[in-house]
Amino acid sequence: MNALAANARVVRALGMRSIRQTFRRPQLLAPILVFPTLLLAIQTGGAGGAVELPGFPPVQSFLQFMLAGAMMQSLMLAGNSGGIALAVDIEMGFTDRLFAAPISRYTIVLGRLAGTGALGLLSALWFFAIGLVFGAEIEGGVPGALLAIFLVTMTAMAVGGIGAAIALRTGTASVVQGLFPLVLVVLFLSSAFFPVELMIEPARTIAEYNPFSFISEGVREPIIAGVDATDTAEALLAIAGIVGLGLLLSARALRHRLRVG
């Protein structure tokens, strides 16, 4: 129990440091909130008529539909920014000092993921606030909003695990930063910004099997219709899959980093 409490304190300290590090560096924070907010405004203003298309799910407004997409984009960028920050720590030698400290090596990664999860929580609250200010209704009420916030936070941590693995493997911030276009491609080939039923091939088939489509629907459903057990279960399974992949990649990358220094 003493070891568990000590590891928890280390994770908390590193998580708080990660959050402070992000707020002190505008280049890390701006993409998480500013870019998705601008894209949300542009898409809502320019494509609001899409809700009249045959087959489009019944929604109060296009803004209500797009809130989930904005949250997904923000959490993906939070995971990418977390990986960049970890790579910067490696380049500066801070991570090497942590490796030499008498702490569990995995707390180094978990501390970074805790900070990424906090940023995911912040982004969810931010976009819910924007939606409510501009008239979007949350059909699932408070329980639905809490469920969506939980899914966004967990997904941010899951994506952050993959970003951390790449940072540990490469040790170079520029490589992790270069993944930014790939992050957007993966997200746009999902249902985050548009219903799968209205996509054309091959995007439609890719989106149907994209795990981020299941997560997007799990986040969106409490907003536009109410809590749905099936969508929630599928979202949780998709998050679990990404978590498993992130943990596997991070464990291998951590062993590689400890071996090569």
C-alpha positions, 0 to 999 in steps of 0.5 A, a space after each residue: 500500500 505504501 508503494 502504491 501511495 508513493 506511485 500515486 503521488 508521483 503520478 499526481 506530481 508529474 500530471 500537475 507538471 504536465 498541465 502547467 507545462 501546457 499552459 506555459 507554452 501557447 504552442 501546446 495549448 492553442 491547438 487544443 482549444 483555439 483550432 477546434 473552436 475556429 473549425 467549429 465556428 466555420 463548419 457550423 456557419 458554412 454547413 448548417 444546411 446539412 441537417 436538411 439532407 435526407 438521412 441526416 440524423 434528427 438534431 436541433 441544429 448543426 452546432 449540436 451535432 458538431 459538438 462531439 466532433 469538436 471535442 474529438 478533434 481537441 482530445 486528439 490534439 491534446 494527445 499529440 501535444 502530450 507526446 510533443 511535451 514528453 519528447 521535449 522532456 527527453 531532449 532536455 534530459 529531464 526524463 533521464 533524471 526521472 529514470 535515475 530516480 527511485 520511482 516506478 518507470 511506468 509512473 513517468 508515462 502515467 503522469 503524462 497521461 494524467 495531464 493529458 486526461 485533464 486537458 481532455 476534461 478541460 476541452 469537454 467543458 469548454 465545448 459544452 460551455 460554447 454549445 450552451 451559450 449558443 443555444 445547443 440543447 443537451 438532450 441527455 441532461 446532466 447525466 448525458 453531459 457527464 457521460 460525454 465528458 467521461 468518454 472524452 477524458 478517457 479517450 484523451 488519455 488513451 490517445 495520449 498513450 500512443 503519443 507517449 509511446 512514439 515520443 519514447 521511441 523516437 525521443 524527438 519532438 519534431 517527429 511527434 509534431 509531424 504526426 499532426 496531419 495524420 491525426 486529422 486524417 484519422 479523425 476526418 475518416 470517422 463519423 466525428 464530423 459527418 454521418 457515416 450514412 451520407 459518406 461515399 466510398 471508400 470513406 464510408 467503409 473506413 469510417 464504419 470500422 474506425 474506432 473513433 467513429 464508435 467513440 464519436 457516436 458515444 459522445 454525440 448520442 447523449 447530446 443529440 438524443 439521450 444516453 444509449 446503452 449500445 453506443 456507450 458500450 461500443 465507445 467503451 470497447 473502442 477506448 479499451 482497444 486504444 488503451 491496450 494498444 497504447 499500453 503495449 506500445 508504451 511498454 515496448 518503447 519504455 524498454 527501448 528507451 531504458 536500453 539505449 538511453 
